[in-house]
Amino acid sequence: MDDSLHETFWAWALNRYETRALRDCLLALQDSSGLVVVQALLYAWLAERGRQLTSDEVKTLEHTMAPWVAHILQPLRRQRVVWRDGEEYTRLYTEALQLELEAEKALAKLLCDCLTLSYSVSVSISVESNLCLITALSAPDDLDSLIAAFGQ
């Protein structure tokens, strides 16, 4: 995917993330199921554009995502959470939050770069058709909550 599409996705993702119900759902599933928020947002964005992911693409995306999440995002998030509860850490918490957002943006670019542009925006598919491919959502209630949150 070229940079302009990555930027289009990122702008869409930030806009959708501002929806409180969706943000709350994404964060709850991140904590309870290990959901990667950027992955869920990307899959929903692609569905809105009529792009059904294939199982091979999902494997490629997950293979690309796994080391970034394990070695960059999760350690940043763990440290940020430690700093959240201390007044003396307010500045570090804020900086860690910004750094985590930049790491998520970089992950979005990595994931977008894995995809080809061979899809038609005229085809209508449901968000569920891509979100159900997220392996972290093993509990049916998790998937249902996420689909409902994207519908708001």
N, C-alpha and C positions, 0 to 999 in steps of 0.2 A: 504494500500500500504506500502511496506517496505521502510526503509530509503534509500536504494540504488536507488529505483525508484523515490523517492522524490528528491534525489540529481541529478538524471539524468534529471528529469523535470526541476529543478532549473537551471542547466547548460544550457539546451536548451533554457529556457526562457530568461536568461541573454544574450545569443547569439542572439536570435531573436530580443530582445529589442534594440540591437545595430543597427539594420536596421533603418535608420533615418525616412523613410516614415512610417514604422509601429509604431515607437515610437511616432511620431508626431500625428498620427491618434489615438492611444491609449490615449494619454494625452488630446487631444481635446475632445474625447468622455467622458473621465473621468470628465472633466470640464463641458461639456454641458449636459451630460445625466446621470452622476453618475456611469459610467462604472467602474467596479472593474478590474483593469488591470490584476491582477493575475488570475482572473476568466477567462478572455478572452484568456490569454495565455494557461491556463490549458486546456480549451475546445478545442483549436486549436491543442495542443500537443496530446491530446487523439485522436482526429480525424485523425491526421497523423499516429497514431498507429492502426487505424482501430477500435477504441473504440467509439461506439455510446452511448451517455448518455440516460438514461431513464428519464421520467418525475419524477419518485420517487427519482432518484439520484439527479436531479436538485433541487428538493425541499429540500432534505437533505443538499446539498451543500450550498444553499442559506440560510437555517436555521442556519447552522454552521458559515457561513461567516458574516451574518448581525451584530451580536454583536461585532465581532472583528473589522469590518469596522467602525461601529458607535462609538465605545468607544476607539479604539486604532488608526486606520489609519487616520480617518478624523480629529481628534484633532491634531495629529502630523502634518498632511499636512497643516492645517490651521495655526498653529504656525510657521511652516517653511516658509510659504508664507509671513507672517508678517516680518520675519527676512530677507527675500530676498532683501529687498529694503534699508537696512541701512548698511553703511560701518562698523559701530560699531558692527554689528551683524554677520559679515562674519563667524567667528568661530562657533557661535551658529547655523547659517544656515547650515554650512557644517556638523556639528554633528547631527543636526535634519534630514538632508538628509540621512545620514548613518543609523540613528535609524529607519527612515521610511522604508528603504530598508530591514533592519533586521525584521521589523514588517511584511513586505510583504512576506519575506521568511518564517516566522512563520505561516502566513496565508496559504501559499502554502502547508506547511506540514499538517496543520489542514484539508485542503481540500483533499489532497492526502490520508490521513488516513480514509476518508469517503468512499473511493472507494475500490471495490474488484478487484482482478486480473483476473476475468473471461472474458477475451476478446482475440480475435485472431488478431495478427498483420498482418495476410495475407489478411484480408478483407479490401477493399478500400472504404473509405467513404469521402465525401467532408467536408472541414472545415466548410462550411456553415451549415451542418446538426447539428453540435453542437453549433456553434455561434448563430444560430437563437433561441436557448433556453435561451439566456441571457435576462432577463426581463427588464433590464435597457435600452435596445436597442428597444424602442417602435416605433421610427420613421424608416420607411423603408430605408431612405437615410443613417442613421447611420449604419445599418447592411451592406448595400452595400459598404460603405466606409471601414468598418472593414474587410470584406471579400476581397476586392481589396488590402488592405494593407498587409494582410497575404499572398496574392498571389505574392507579389514582392520579 
